[in-house]
Amino acid sequence: MLDLKSSWLFLDASGVKVRVGIWQNSRWLGWRESDAAALEGLFTGVSEVLTEAGLSWEKLVGYLYVEGPGSVLGLRLAAIAIRAWQVDDAARNSGKIRPVWACGSLHLAAALALAGGAQPPFTVFTDARQGLWQILEVKSRNLAALAATPPREINEADLPSGALFHIPARKAWHHPPEKACPLPASLREHPDVLALPHLFHPEETPTPRTGRAQEYKKWPGITAQDVSQKSK
């Protein structure tokens, strides 16, 4: 379980907006949501929320990391930032590092949908690749069962029927179906969802969950030897 009385640094770069906060006792001590690129939004946001909360870096007990799926670049930058801070933690504290607790972006979205009054069954989904989606089907309000349900990747034509909540992870190139809706609740207004049991799990180091690796088609009839000979 999370230590609710302590101050945690929350990082979510899985979507088109970068979200950074200082979270304690189910409320935000500082919050920023930025349209800036992940690199700028993360580090500027961290500085701003610490100032807003009136906290020094030393007062943070650990990191809350949204691990994906979502924007590959954003997820990796947030993970790299936390790993760098852990190295600094170890250097300053005789090898002791601040803990990382992680949650899935779609599991967080499902929790927000429930907080906003959505009634199961429904589906939350985000961009994977062209023509593909990462989805999480919510069949009940059982949070333990939801935590044990992994997202899956499907073709656009296979989206389930029923209520669909879309979480944008990339800009513009992949349009959701017309019947898809935005989440009925925002994380800024519902920081209490982060305290829900089973939503977060401890991670030794932050690890992006980006879904299935991209597969590339090979050019037929061309070998490394062909390329070598043509380059001479």
N, C-alpha and C positions, 0 to 999 in steps of 0.2 A: 504493500500500500504506500501511496505517496505521503510524505510528511507534509500535511496540509498547513501547518503553522509556519513553515519556512518559505523563503522566497525562491522561486524557480524562474529561470530564463526559458521562455517558450519561443520556439522557432518553427515557422511553417513557410517553406518556399516551394511547396508542391503545386501551387496554382498560379494564375496570372497575377495575383496580388501577393506580395510578401507580407506576412504577418509576424510581428514580434511583440512580445509582452513580458512583463514581470507579473507572475501569478502567485497569489498567496491567499489562503483561507477562502478559496472559491471566488476570488475577485481579482480584478486587474489593478495593480498599483501603477502600472504604466502600459500603454498600448499604442502601437503604430500599425497602420495598414497602408502599404505603398504600392503604387503602380510602377515604380522605378525598377530597373533591371535588378536581378537577384543580388548581384555583388554589391551594388550600392545600397539597395533597400535593406539588406541584412545588417551591415555594419553601421550605417547611419541610424537605423532603427534601434539597434542595441544601445548605442550611445544616448539616443533620445529617451528611451524608456527608463534607463538607469537614472537620468537626470529628473524625469518626471516623478519617478518613485522616491527620489531622494536617497538612493542607495549607492554604495560603492560596490565594486566587483566582488570584494571579499565577503559581502553579505549574502551572496547567492549560494544556495545549497547544492544546486545541480541544474540539469538541462532537460527540458521537455521537447522532444524532437518528433516532428511529423515525418514519417519515413516513406510515404508514398502509398500507392502509385501517383504519378503526376509528372510535373516538369523535371526531366532528367537533370538538366543543368542546375536548377534551383535546389533539388534534393542533394546533389553532390556538393554544391557550395556550402550548404548548411552543415552537412556531415563533416566536410573538411574543416570548417570553422570550429566546430565543437572538438574535433580531434586535436586541432592546434591548441585550443584552450586547455585541453586535458594534459597535453605535453607541458604546458606552462604550469598547470596545477601540480604535476608531479615534481617539477623542478623546484617549486616554491614550498612544497609540503612533504618532502622526504618520500616521494613516490606515491603519495595519496592523491587520488583524483576525485573530482566531483562526479556523482553518478549520472547516468543518462537513463531516462525513461522515454520510451517510444510508443507511438500509436500510428495506426494506418490512417491515411487521409480519408478513405471511404468509410472506415469505422467511425471516425470523428464526424463526418458528414451525416451518417446514419443517426448518431446520437443527437446531433443538432436538429435533424428532421423530426425525431421523436419529441424533442423538447419544444419544437414549434407546433406540435399537435398532429403530425402526420400519423395515420393509422396503418399498421401493417395489414396486408403485405404491400411493400413498395420496393423500388430499386433506386439506389444511388449509383451514378456512373460518371466516369471521367474519360478524357481522351487517352487513347493508347497510340495507335498509328492510323494512317489514312484508311478509313473504312473499318476500323476496329475500335472497340471500347473496352475499358476495364470496368466491371460492374460488381456490385455487392447487393445481393437480394436479402431484404429484411422481411422475415416471415412472422416474427413475433417480437414482443418487447423483452424477451429473455436475453439479457446482456451477456451472460456467460455463453449461451449458444451463438450469439452474434460474434463474440470475440473468437470463437473457434471456427468461424466460417471465413475462408480466405476469398479474396476477390478472384474473379476469373475473366479471361479475355474472350470476347465474342465478336462475331461479325455484326455489322450495323443492322443487317436484316433480322438478326436473332434477338434484338432487345425484347425483354419480356413485356407482356401487356400489363396494364395497371399503371399506377402512379410512377412517374419517372422524375428524379431530381438530378439535374446536371450540375457538375462541379467543373468549371472551365480550368484546364491545365495549360492550354496553349492559346495563342491569339488567332482567331478568325478562320484558319484554314479548314477546320473540321466542325461543321455546323450540326448541332443536335437536332433530333426530330422536333416537329412543331409542338407535339404534345408534352415535351419535356418542360419542367418548371425549375426555377431557382429554389434553393433551400428556404423553408419557411421561417428560419431563425438564423441569427448571426452569432458568431463566436464572441464578438465584442459585447453583445447584450446578454450572452449566456455563458459566462466563464465558469459557472458551476458545473457544466457538463464534463469538464476536465477531471472532476473528482469522482465521476461515476466508476464503480468497480468494474474491472476487466477491460477498461478502455486502454490504459497504459500498461506496458510491461517493461521490466528492467532490461537494458542492453549494455553489454560491456563497452562497446563503442557504437556510435550511430552508423547504420547501414542502410543506404537507399534501397527501397523496394520498387523497382521500375517495371516489373512485369517481365514477360518473355523477351529474350534477347532478339534484336532485329536480325532477320534472315535476309541474305542477299543472294540474288540469282547469279550463278556463274555463267560467264560467256562460253558457249560451247565451242569446242575445237581449238581453243587457244591454250597453250601450255607455257610454263615458265621458260622453257627452252626456246619457244617461238619468239617470245618477247626479247630474250637475250640476243638471239640471232638478228632480229630486226634493228636492235639498238647499235649494232656494230657498223 
